[in-house]
Amino acid sequence: MRTQYSSSTLTEECLERAGEALIPWFQKGEEVLDLEAYPLKKLAKEVAELSTALIKGKRGDYMGKYLRAYFSYFFPQGFLKTYFVLCEMRKILDLSWEENFKINDFGTGPGASLLAAKEVFSDLNPSLLGIEKNKKALELAGMLSGERILWGDFSKMTLQGEIALLVSSLSELRFPLKTAAKLWKNHRCLVVIEPGWAQGYSLIMNLAKRLGPPLLPCGGHRCKLGEGDWCHAALPFSLPPLTLRLNSLLRHKLKYLKFTYGVFCKNAKLKTWGIRLRSPLIKEKGKTYFLACWKGKPIRIEQRGKAKGGFLRANCCDIVEFEGEEISPAVFRVEDIKIKGL
Ligand SMILES: C[S@@+](CC[C@H](N)C(=O)[O-])C[C@H]1O[C@@H](n2cnc3c(N)ncnc32)[C@H](O)[C@@H]1O
């Protein structure tokens, strides 16, 4: 039986589906790793050490050392981000796929990105391949997904396919742009997702200088953000209970799933477009507004009076339309916004 979705926006629908699809995979991983029997405080300490190592770029063999911590805390986030981006790709881009088309997931880790792709494209029965250099992570990805996982350094491989997925793996390479350019030659689409940091944004923008502006999230427009400014998605999410417990033990205050992304495709068009929200609703100094992007140019959309209507329903990444006056350069004051896809 198909689930009925009450959500009305594209972003909400993709997030709702993602949260639902994650649960069985996460439960399976919890069982394989016997996480119920693992002391929670010890796990939280390992997540803290792993987060510090990732932020400082001192990665070493983090997958080998912290596989349980990675799975408990980062696997759900990797799955949700990938699901969201691929779901958007299917809904916004005019692309057709043959049955059994090839998706290669480069740096698959314990399989979050591979499983998200398996879910989003399940109706087309794609041929999935994960590539991973860490044997413990590779084994878990294989066990969870039942798919073929290739062991080795993907920057040294030449693989072909329709979609090349790189979720939090491109920035781990010594020469990320060189590898991305090689993958672009051998795939129709390149999907790059990185953490929502300035470095993630700058990696995708450097890629855009070589491949042209990404279709998603930018609609194929060149980004006109000023020097020192950067952009990322910030979406509400539903995480598994174990991840939430770790989050509160660590006092991480994870409120939004934050990430940067770029979807580059050859011979593809947009089915719909408009103004792209690039922040959740912001309330400060008596003003209620969204940061948004209009043909690559950063703008601000302020609500006249109290937040209502579309302002209360919209999420970061929604595509919207509005009518209103420009009260100062790039600042619009409006009665309401209309969310596309409603
Ligand atoms: C941060 S994890 C992301 C895993 C997964 N894509 C996700 O979204 O959860 C990055 C993974 O890429 C793998 N990796 C990094 N460089 C690699 C390379 N050159 N060849 C193969 N795997 C690589 C790492 O071992 C790690 O498992």
The ligand as an SDF file (V2000), in Angstrom:
LIG
                    3D

 27 29  0  0  0  0  0  0  0  0999 V2000
   32.3820   11.0150    5.4800 C   0  0  0  0  0  0  0  0  0  0  0  0
   32.2880    9.4130    4.8230 S   0  0  0  0  0  0  0  0  0  0  0  0
   30.7930    9.4840    3.9350 C   0  0  0  0  0  0  0  0  0  0  0  0
   30.1750    8.1540    3.7610 C   0  0  0  0  0  0  0  0  0  0  0  0
   28.8420    8.1510    3.0380 C   0  0  0  0  0  0  0  0  0  0  0  0
   28.9620    8.6660    1.6940 N   0  0  0  0  0  0  0  0  0  0  0  0
   27.7950    8.9250    3.8230 C   0  0  0  0  0  0  0  0  0  0  0  0
   27.1720    9.8050    3.2580 O   0  0  0  0  0  0  0  0  0  0  0  0
   27.5970    8.6250    5.0030 O   0  0  0  0  0  0  0  0  0  0  0  0
   33.4910    9.4170    3.5370 C   0  0  0  0  0  0  0  0  0  0  0  0
   33.8710    8.0180    3.0860 C   0  0  0  0  0  0  0  0  0  0  0  0
   34.6610    8.1230    1.9060 O   0  0  0  0  0  0  0  0  0  0  0  0
   35.6950    7.1550    1.9900 C   0  0  0  0  0  0  0  0  0  0  0  0
   36.7940    7.6030    1.1080 N   0  0  0  0  0  0  0  0  0  0  0  0
   37.4800    8.7640    1.1940 C   0  0  0  0  0  0  0  0  0  0  0  0
   38.3870    8.8240    0.2110 N   0  0  0  0  0  0  0  0  0  0  0  0
   38.2740    7.6860   -0.5110 C   0  0  0  0  0  0  0  0  0  0  0  0
   38.9530    7.1740   -1.6490 C   0  0  0  0  0  0  0  0  0  0  0  0
   39.9170    7.8670   -2.2500 N   0  0  0  0  0  0  0  0  0  0  0  0
   38.5670    5.9720   -2.1280 N   0  0  0  0  0  0  0  0  0  0  0  0
   37.5850    5.2540   -1.5240 C   0  0  0  0  0  0  0  0  0  0  0  0
   36.9200    5.6920   -0.4340 N   0  0  0  0  0  0  0  0  0  0  0  0
   37.2560    6.8920    0.0590 C   0  0  0  0  0  0  0  0  0  0  0  0
   36.0700    7.1220    3.4590 C   0  0  0  0  0  0  0  0  0  0  0  0
   36.7280    5.9360    3.8210 O   0  0  0  0  0  0  0  0  0  0  0  0
   34.6900    7.2600    4.1030 C   0  0  0  0  0  0  0  0  0  0  0  0
   34.1180    6.0050    4.3300 O   0  0  0  0  0  0  0  0  0  0  0  0
  1  2  1  0
  2  3  1  0
  2 10  1  0
  3  4  1  0
  4  5  1  0
  5  6  1  0
  5  7  1  0
  7  8  2  0
  7  9  1  0
 10 11  1  0
 11 12  1  0
 11 26  1  0
 12 13  1  0
 13 14  1  0
 13 24  1  0
 14 15  1  0
 14 23  1  0
 15 16  2  0
 16 17  1  0
 17 18  1  0
 17 23  2  0
 18 19  1  0
 18 20  2  0
 20 21  1  0
 21 22  2  0
 22 23  1  0
 24 25  1  0
 24 26  1  0
 26 27  1  0
M  CHG  2   2   1   9  -1
M  END
$$$$
